[in-house]
Amino acid sequence: MWLTDLRIILPDRVLDRGALHIQDGVFARIVEGDAPTQGLSLPGFTAMPGIVDLHGDMLERDIEPRPGARFPTELALFELDKRLAAAGVTTAFAAVSFAWTQNDLR
């Protein structure tokens, strides 16, 4: 499958108009300009490598957005994953604080 009419950010340059070929779930080929065959046209979209957040202080606020207002950890992680993906973050390492006591985690 080809994704066409994209702005593509590469490590060494930016293609203002290019195409990505996806094969078996992997980017198999990137070309500048038109794709060799018809594909899904995505004018106005930008393709870029995923962002890796090496030290995110985001988890605690999702679990307890205000003092005493706690969300289930699984729900907080699910919502956090959606927000990170929408922002282009594909890998996040949460810098978890251990300020809570064992009683607070129940």
Residue pairs with C-beta under 8 A, 6 or more apart in sequence:
1 21
1 22
1 23
1 39
1 40
2 19
2 20
2 21
2 22
2 35
2 36
2 37
2 38
2 39
2 40
3 19
3 20
3 22
3 39
3 40
3 42
3 47
4 19
4 34
4 35
4 38
4 39
4 40
4 41
4 42
5 17
5 19
5 41
5 42
5 43
5 45
6 15
6 17
6 18
6 19
6 20
6 42
6 45
6 46
6 47
7 14
7 15
7 16
7 17
7 18
7 45
7 46
7 47
8 14
8 15
8 18
8 20
8 30
8 46
8 47
8 48
9 46
9 47
9 48
9 49
10 30
11 49
15 30
15 32
17 32
17 33
18 30
18 31
18 32
18 33
19 30
19 31
19 33
19 34
19 35
19 39
20 27
20 29
20 30
20 47
21 27
21 28
21 29
21 30
21 31
21 35
22 28
23 29
48 88
50 88
50 89
50 90
50 91
51 87
51 88
51 89
51 90
51 91
52 89
52 90
52 91
52 92
53 84
53 89
53 91
53 92
53 93
54 93
55 93
55 95
56 92
56 93
56 94
56 95
57 94
57 95
57 97
58 80
58 84
58 92
58 94
59 76
59 77
59 80
59 94
59 96
60 96
60 97
62 71
62 76
62 77
62 79
62 80
63 70
63 71
63 73
63 76
64 70
64 71
65 71
80 92
84 92
